[in-house]
Amino acid sequence: MEIGEKWAYRAQPKMLGSAVRPVEIVRVGGARRSSQVHVRFLEGEDAGLQDWVAPTSLVTLWDNVAGFRADDAAELALAEASRQVRKTAEFEAARMVLGFVRPKNQLRLRTTAADAGILELTALDATADRLGLDAADLRTDPMLHESRTGVFLAGWPVTERIARRAAEVQAEEILLEVERRQEALDGERAQPSWQSWNRRDDRKLQAEDDMLRTVREWCSQERVERFDELLALRAEVERLGTIVERSLKALRDRGHGVIASTIERDLGVRISSLGPEVRR
């Protein structure tokens, strides 16, 4: 910011749709105002008056205010179409799933009450390609807006579409996390509230359950069934391994160490030596 420049001032910079007014920079910082800017208001009832304001309240150069207002209006429309999804199972599912999309700095899901459900995308083409989506098709959706800075903002319908696709593409990794969280949830639910000081109330437990069920649905039935079959197979291998190890111990205890060693050698690996990622 330079003295004499004309900027657009907004008292609450994050309040979409609120008015902006032209101000002139009088001074940048000072002995006791190092983090503020001294401005002169140019229009309205307080035209000619001067005041110290936060730099964040100066949202754009006044020459660029038309583009700022266009982006602001589009963002407000996306927010109004999206924020009611906050705290729903679908919104929480999207938060979880999108956390698996890499690199993380290329997309960010907004979560505040004012604009929850809006997804920021700094590399639309790369993200779409990674997830097997058509970037050109996404650009035609009225719930997608490209700002003057090149950042894409997606309203909830597009956000959900991207999250669902991410769940399908990364189903294996996501389902492992779902299983981990489900086990923790079931364990927490099994504890009476009077036995566990940190047990969440039933509404929060149910919300978590609904979110995990939604994520499983997004991962596609085929992927879920295949994952469940894998879990069942691993559980059966572990069960049989335990039986074999008990049998080998019984043979050794009865003086049949050679037979036990032969059986163990034929198996090729001790079940107890398998890491948790294989046994689970």
DRENKOL-598803 format. One record per residue (C-alpha): residue in three letters; chain; x, y, z. Coordinates in steps of 0.001 Angstrom, whole numbers, plus 500000, padded with zeros to 6 digits. Layout:
# DRENKOL-598803
+-----+----+--------+--------+--------+
!  aa ! ch !      u !      v !      w !
+-----+----+--------+--------+--------+
! ALA !  A !      X !      Y !      Z !
...
+-----+----+--------+--------+--------+
This chain:
# DRENKOL-598803
+-----+----+--------+--------+--------+
!  aa ! ch !      u !      v !      w !
+-----+----+--------+--------+--------+
! MET !  A ! 500000 ! 500000 ! 500000 !
! GLU !  A ! 501261 ! 503458 ! 499069 !
! ILE !  A ! 500220 ! 506910 ! 500265 !
! GLY !  A ! 497687 ! 508410 ! 497866 !
! GLU !  A ! 496359 ! 505098 ! 496575 !
! LYS !  A ! 492606 ! 504572 ! 496405 !
! TRP !  A ! 491324 ! 501347 ! 497977 !
! ALA !  A ! 487987 ! 499637 ! 498590 !
! TYR !  A ! 487199 ! 499556 ! 502316 !
! ARG !  A ! 484896 ! 497003 ! 503981 !
! ALA !  A ! 484341 ! 497261 ! 507737 !
! GLN !  A ! 483897 ! 493474 ! 508058 !
! PRO !  A ! 486052 ! 492089 ! 505257 !
! LYS !  A ! 484704 ! 488524 ! 505469 !
! MET !  A ! 481032 ! 489503 ! 505393 !
! LEU !  A ! 480034 ! 488556 ! 501850 !
! GLY !  A ! 477703 ! 490996 ! 500139 !
! SER !  A ! 478350 ! 493897 ! 502514 !
! ALA !  A ! 479116 ! 497349 ! 501161 !
! VAL !  A ! 482567 ! 498581 ! 500114 !
! ARG !  A ! 483540 ! 502267 ! 500048 !
! PRO !  A ! 486454 ! 504139 ! 498483 !
! VAL !  A ! 489164 ! 505446 ! 500776 !
! GLU !  A ! 492508 ! 507113 ! 500176 !
! ILE !  A ! 495697 ! 505986 ! 501907 !
! VAL !  A ! 497002 ! 508802 ! 504106 !
! ARG !  A ! 499623 ! 506947 ! 506113 !
! VAL !  A ! 500858 ! 503376 ! 506446 !
! GLY !  A ! 501700 ! 502497 ! 510041 !
! GLY !  A ! 503049 ! 504732 ! 512750 !
! ALA !  A ! 504776 ! 504783 ! 516106 !
! ARG !  A ! 501755 ! 503369 ! 517898 !
! ARG !  A ! 499808 ! 502153 ! 514858 !
! SER !  A ! 502388 ! 499947 ! 513153 !
! SER !  A ! 499806 ! 497316 ! 512184 !
! GLN !  A ! 497173 ! 499745 ! 510856 !
! VAL !  A ! 496609 ! 502097 ! 507934 !
! HIS !  A ! 495425 ! 505704 ! 508155 !
! VAL !  A ! 492776 ! 506418 ! 505504 !
! ARG !  A ! 490473 ! 509226 ! 504362 !
! PHE !  A ! 486892 ! 508297 ! 503449 !
! LEU !  A ! 485911 ! 509659 ! 500042 !
! GLU !  A ! 482141 ! 509065 ! 499851 !
! GLY !  A ! 479098 ! 508942 ! 502102 !
! GLU !  A ! 478201 ! 510822 ! 505267 !
! ASP !  A ! 481739 ! 510561 ! 506621 !
! ALA !  A ! 483440 ! 511762 ! 503424 !
! GLY !  A ! 486567 ! 513676 ! 504336 !
! LEU !  A ! 486910 ! 512056 ! 507756 !
! GLN !  A ! 490059 ! 510092 ! 508573 !
! ASP !  A ! 490569 ! 506984 ! 510670 !
! TRP !  A ! 492975 ! 504126 ! 511386 !
! VAL !  A ! 491806 ! 500799 ! 509944 !
! ALA !  A ! 493098 ! 497233 ! 509742 !
! PRO !  A ! 494872 ! 496402 ! 506457 !
! THR !  A ! 492520 ! 493413 ! 506011 !
! SER !  A ! 489613 ! 495872 ! 505679 !
! LEU !  A ! 491166 ! 497218 ! 502485 !
! VAL !  A ! 489998 ! 494414 ! 500224 !
! THR !  A ! 491210 ! 495592 ! 496803 !
! LEU !  A ! 492421 ! 498589 ! 494878 !
! TRP !  A ! 489454 ! 500727 ! 493878 !
! ASP !  A ! 490330 ! 500315 ! 490181 !
! ASN !  A ! 489646 ! 496573 ! 490623 !
! VAL !  A ! 486421 ! 496948 ! 492612 !
! ALA !  A ! 484173 ! 495778 ! 489757 !
! GLY !  A ! 485954 ! 492410 ! 489623 !
! PHE !  A ! 485898 ! 492189 ! 493410 !
! ARG !  A ! 482146 ! 492778 ! 493510 !
! ALA !  A ! 481549 ! 490159 ! 490815 !
! ASP !  A ! 483556 ! 487546 ! 492759 !
! ASP !  A ! 481869 ! 488592 ! 495995 !
! ALA !  A ! 478382 ! 488168 ! 494538 !
! ALA !  A ! 479238 ! 484764 ! 493061 !
! GLU !  A ! 480782 ! 483586 ! 496341 !
! LEU !  A ! 477735 ! 484779 ! 498288 !
! ALA !  A ! 475440 ! 482812 ! 495956 !
! LEU !  A ! 477543 ! 479664 ! 496471 !
! ALA !  A ! 477523 ! 480156 ! 500240 !
! GLU !  A ! 473745 ! 480592 ! 500354 !
! ALA !  A ! 473306 ! 477406 ! 498334 !
! SER !  A ! 475728 ! 475403 ! 500465 !
! ARG !  A ! 475942 ! 476386 ! 504122 !
! GLN !  A ! 472767 ! 474586 ! 505213 !
! VAL !  A ! 474653 ! 471300 ! 504683 !
! ARG !  A ! 476890 ! 472043 ! 507690 !
! LYS !  A ! 476770 ! 469373 ! 510423 !
! THR !  A ! 474972 ! 466848 ! 508188 !
! ALA !  A ! 476310 ! 463327 ! 507674 !
! GLU !  A ! 477122 ! 464163 ! 504059 !
! PHE !  A ! 479138 ! 467240 ! 505009 !
! GLU !  A ! 481147 ! 465359 ! 507642 !
! ALA !  A ! 481681 ! 462533 ! 505150 !
! ALA !  A ! 483063 ! 465028 ! 502630 !
! ARG !  A ! 485404 ! 466439 ! 505291 !
! MET !  A ! 486803 ! 462986 ! 505943 !
! VAL !  A ! 487078 ! 461871 ! 502322 !
! LEU !  A ! 488621 ! 465075 ! 500977 !
! GLY !  A ! 491299 ! 464787 ! 503647 !
! PHE !  A ! 492675 ! 461834 ! 501657 !
! VAL !  A ! 493070 ! 463790 ! 498401 !
! ARG !  A ! 496653 ! 464822 ! 497712 !
! PRO !  A ! 498324 ! 467243 ! 497514 !
! LYS !  A ! 496382 ! 468869 ! 500331 !
! ASN !  A ! 497273 ! 472410 ! 499331 !
! GLN !  A ! 495237 ! 472121 ! 496128 !
! LEU !  A ! 491825 ! 471984 ! 497769 !
! ARG !  A ! 490227 ! 473198 ! 500990 !
! LEU !  A ! 486719 ! 472612 ! 502282 !
! ARG !  A ! 485257 ! 475577 ! 504123 !
! THR !  A ! 483579 ! 474711 ! 507417 !
! THR !  A ! 482345 ! 477937 ! 509020 !
! ALA !  A ! 478660 ! 478686 ! 509542 !
! ALA !  A ! 478814 ! 481401 ! 506868 !
! ASP !  A ! 480243 ! 479376 ! 503978 !
! ALA !  A ! 480346 ! 475681 ! 504906 !
! GLY !  A ! 480248 ! 473367 ! 501914 !
! ILE !  A ! 482253 ! 475578 ! 499566 !
! LEU !  A ! 485341 ! 473864 ! 498204 !
! GLU !  A ! 488366 ! 475927 ! 497140 !
! LEU !  A ! 490393 ! 474431 ! 494274 !
! THR !  A ! 493699 ! 475973 ! 493288 !
! ALA !  A ! 494440 ! 473378 ! 490579 !
! LEU !  A ! 491133 ! 472271 ! 489089 !
! ASP !  A ! 492596 ! 470455 ! 486073 !
! ALA !  A ! 495145 ! 468495 ! 488130 !
! THR !  A ! 492588 ! 467535 ! 490780 !
! ALA !  A ! 490037 ! 466489 ! 488185 !
! ASP !  A ! 492606 ! 464414 ! 486319 !
! ARG !  A ! 493724 ! 462714 ! 489536 !
! LEU !  A ! 490141 ! 461750 ! 490378 !
! GLY !  A ! 489076 ! 460824 ! 486855 !
! LEU !  A ! 486671 ! 463754 ! 486457 !
! ASP !  A ! 486108 ! 465918 ! 483386 !
! ALA !  A ! 487429 ! 469394 ! 484206 !
! ALA !  A ! 485667 ! 470928 ! 481195 !
! ASP !  A ! 482368 ! 469471 ! 482361 !
! LEU !  A ! 482916 ! 470818 ! 485871 !
! ARG !  A ! 483536 ! 474298 ! 484474 !
! THR !  A ! 480062 ! 474364 ! 482922 !
! ASP !  A ! 478364 ! 473758 ! 486269 !
! PRO !  A ! 476703 ! 476924 ! 487621 !
! MET !  A ! 477868 ! 475901 ! 491091 !
! LEU !  A ! 481512 ! 476438 ! 490084 !
! HIS !  A ! 483036 ! 479906 ! 489911 !
! GLU !  A ! 486515 ! 480941 ! 488845 !
! SER !  A ! 487665 ! 484045 ! 490691 !
! ARG !  A ! 489757 ! 486801 ! 489171 !
! THR !  A ! 492786 ! 485304 ! 490966 !
! GLY !  A ! 492334 ! 481924 ! 489265 !
! VAL !  A ! 490981 ! 480051 ! 492301 !
! PHE !  A ! 487880 ! 477926 ! 491687 !
! LEU !  A ! 485078 ! 477914 ! 494258 !
! ALA !  A ! 482641 ! 474998 ! 494176 !
! GLY !  A ! 479200 ! 475093 ! 495782 !
! TRP !  A ! 477963 ! 472062 ! 497703 !
! PRO !  A ! 476508 ! 470103 ! 494726 !
! VAL !  A ! 479930 ! 470151 ! 493031 !
! THR !  A ! 481748 ! 469630 ! 496322 !
! GLU !  A ! 479696 ! 466508 ! 497014 !
! ARG !  A ! 480276 ! 465256 ! 493475 !
! ILE !  A ! 484040 ! 465600 ! 493909 !
! ALA !  A ! 483967 ! 463994 ! 497365 !
! ARG !  A ! 481938 ! 461020 ! 496130 !
! ARG !  A ! 484370 ! 460457 ! 493290 !
! ALA !  A ! 487329 ! 460718 ! 495668 !
! ALA !  A ! 485721 ! 458057 ! 497851 !
! GLU !  A ! 485462 ! 455693 ! 494890 !
! VAL !  A ! 489017 ! 456304 ! 493687 !
! GLN !  A ! 490631 ! 455967 ! 497117 !
! ALA !  A ! 488184 ! 453468 ! 498579 !
! GLU !  A ! 490757 ! 451021 ! 499924 !
! GLU !  A ! 492642 ! 453612 ! 501952 !
! ILE !  A ! 489457 ! 455324 ! 503110 !
! LEU !  A ! 487720 ! 452102 ! 504144 !
! LEU !  A ! 490672 ! 451181 ! 506352 !
! GLU !  A ! 490162 ! 454453 ! 508195 !
! VAL !  A ! 486411 ! 453886 ! 508352 !
! GLU !  A ! 487001 ! 450482 ! 509913 !
! ARG !  A ! 489408 ! 451952 ! 512461 !
! ARG !  A ! 486965 ! 454673 ! 513436 !
! GLN !  A ! 484047 ! 452241 ! 513547 !
! GLU !  A ! 485892 ! 449995 ! 515974 !
! ALA !  A ! 486730 ! 452974 ! 518191 !
! LEU !  A ! 483118 ! 454144 ! 517991 !
! ASP !  A ! 481716 ! 450733 ! 518896 !
! GLY !  A ! 484120 ! 450504 ! 521816 !
! GLU !  A ! 483096 ! 453928 ! 523057 !
! ARG !  A ! 479416 ! 453151 ! 522695 !
! ALA !  A ! 479852 ! 449947 ! 524714 !
! GLN !  A ! 481039 ! 451971 ! 527706 !
! PRO !  A ! 478241 ! 453306 ! 529941 !
! SER !  A ! 478523 ! 457052 ! 530472 !
! TRP !  A ! 479065 ! 456582 ! 534193 !
! GLN !  A ! 482113 ! 454416 ! 533508 !
! SER !  A ! 483878 ! 456722 ! 531052 !
! TRP !  A ! 484302 ! 460436 ! 531764 !
! ASN !  A ! 485200 ! 461185 ! 528143 !
! ARG !  A ! 482403 ! 459225 ! 526453 !
! ARG !  A ! 480472 ! 461378 ! 524001 !
! ASP !  A ! 476693 ! 461620 ! 524292 !
! ASP !  A ! 474463 ! 459404 ! 522162 !
! ARG !  A ! 473715 ! 462150 ! 519621 !
! LYS !  A ! 477401 ! 462653 ! 518829 !
! LEU !  A ! 477973 ! 458921 ! 518618 !
! GLN !  A ! 475031 ! 458570 ! 516244 !
! ALA !  A ! 476305 ! 461460 ! 514103 !
! GLU !  A ! 479680 ! 459718 ! 513807 !
! ASP !  A ! 477946 ! 456470 ! 512912 !
! ASP !  A ! 475859 ! 458202 ! 510219 !
! MET !  A ! 478972 ! 459831 ! 508764 !
! LEU !  A ! 480859 ! 456531 ! 508551 !
! ARG !  A ! 477874 ! 454825 ! 506939 !
! THR !  A ! 477689 ! 457617 ! 504350 !
! VAL !  A ! 481387 ! 457258 ! 503522 !
! ARG !  A ! 480940 ! 453517 ! 503023 !
! GLU !  A ! 478047 ! 454188 ! 500651 !
! TRP !  A ! 480160 ! 456642 ! 498647 !
! CYS !  A ! 482966 ! 454086 ! 498285 !
! SER !  A ! 480613 ! 451994 ! 496081 !
! GLN !  A ! 478984 ! 448691 ! 496968 !
! GLU !  A ! 481496 ! 446637 ! 495005 !
! ARG !  A ! 484500 ! 448161 ! 496797 !
! VAL !  A ! 482823 ! 447800 ! 500193 !
! GLU !  A ! 481946 ! 444146 ! 499603 !
! ARG !  A ! 485480 ! 443384 ! 498452 !
! PHE !  A ! 486910 ! 445158 ! 501491 !
! ASP !  A ! 484565 ! 443306 ! 503863 !
! GLU !  A ! 485551 ! 440004 ! 502267 !
! LEU !  A ! 489215 ! 440875 ! 502783 !
! LEU !  A ! 488616 ! 441671 ! 506449 !
! ALA !  A ! 486738 ! 438410 ! 506915 !
! LEU !  A ! 489509 ! 436479 ! 505180 !
! ARG !  A ! 492189 ! 438063 ! 507340 !
! ALA !  A ! 490179 ! 437321 ! 510470 !
! GLU !  A ! 489852 ! 433684 ! 509419 !
! VAL !  A ! 493582 ! 433418 ! 508689 !
! GLU !  A ! 494304 ! 434810 ! 512139 !
! ARG !  A ! 491842 ! 432392 ! 513762 !
! LEU !  A ! 493324 ! 429399 ! 511977 !
! GLY !  A ! 496822 ! 430599 ! 512770 !
! THR !  A ! 495992 ! 430718 ! 516461 !
! ILE !  A ! 494650 ! 427151 ! 516309 !
! VAL !  A ! 497800 ! 425944 ! 514529 !
! GLU !  A ! 500097 ! 427631 ! 517054 !
! ARG !  A ! 498204 ! 426059 ! 519946 !
! SER !  A ! 498482 ! 422674 ! 518257 !
! LEU !  A ! 502230 ! 423118 ! 517726 !
! LYS !  A ! 502694 ! 424072 ! 521369 !
! ALA !  A ! 500727 ! 421007 ! 522458 !
! LEU !  A ! 502938 ! 418767 ! 520287 !
! ARG !  A ! 506105 ! 420227 ! 521780 !
! ASP !  A ! 504757 ! 419925 ! 525313 !
! ARG !  A ! 504229 ! 416227 ! 524638 !
! GLY !  A ! 507716 ! 415662 ! 523290 !
! HIS !  A ! 506919 ! 415813 ! 519578 !
! GLY !  A ! 509178 ! 418772 ! 518780 !
! VAL !  A ! 510401 ! 417341 ! 515492 !
! ILE !  A ! 506862 ! 416928 ! 514172 !
! ALA !  A ! 505988 ! 420443 ! 515353 !
! SER !  A ! 509048 ! 421920 ! 513651 !
! THR !  A ! 508276 ! 420062 ! 510421 !
! ILE !  A ! 504713 ! 421414 ! 510388 !
! GLU !  A ! 505947 ! 424920 ! 511182 !
! ARG !  A ! 508529 ! 424698 ! 508377 !
! ASP !  A ! 505846 ! 423557 ! 505935 !
! LEU !  A ! 503701 ! 426544 ! 506866 !
! GLY !  A ! 506582 ! 428835 ! 505955 !
! VAL !  A ! 505751 ! 431621 ! 508431 !
! ARG !  A ! 504503 ! 431880 ! 511976 !
! ILE !  A ! 501122 ! 433593 ! 512215 !
! SER !  A ! 502301 ! 435482 ! 515291 !
! SER !  A ! 505076 ! 437057 ! 513229 !
! LEU !  A ! 502663 ! 438763 ! 510846 !
! GLY !  A ! 502493 ! 442520 ! 511241 !
! PRO !  A ! 499225 ! 444264 ! 512165 !
! GLU !  A ! 498743 ! 445539 ! 508643 !
! VAL !  A ! 498556 ! 441938 ! 507420 !
! ARG !  A ! 496770 ! 440403 ! 510363 !
! ARG !  A ! 494140 ! 443149 ! 510387 !
+-----+----+--------+--------+--------+
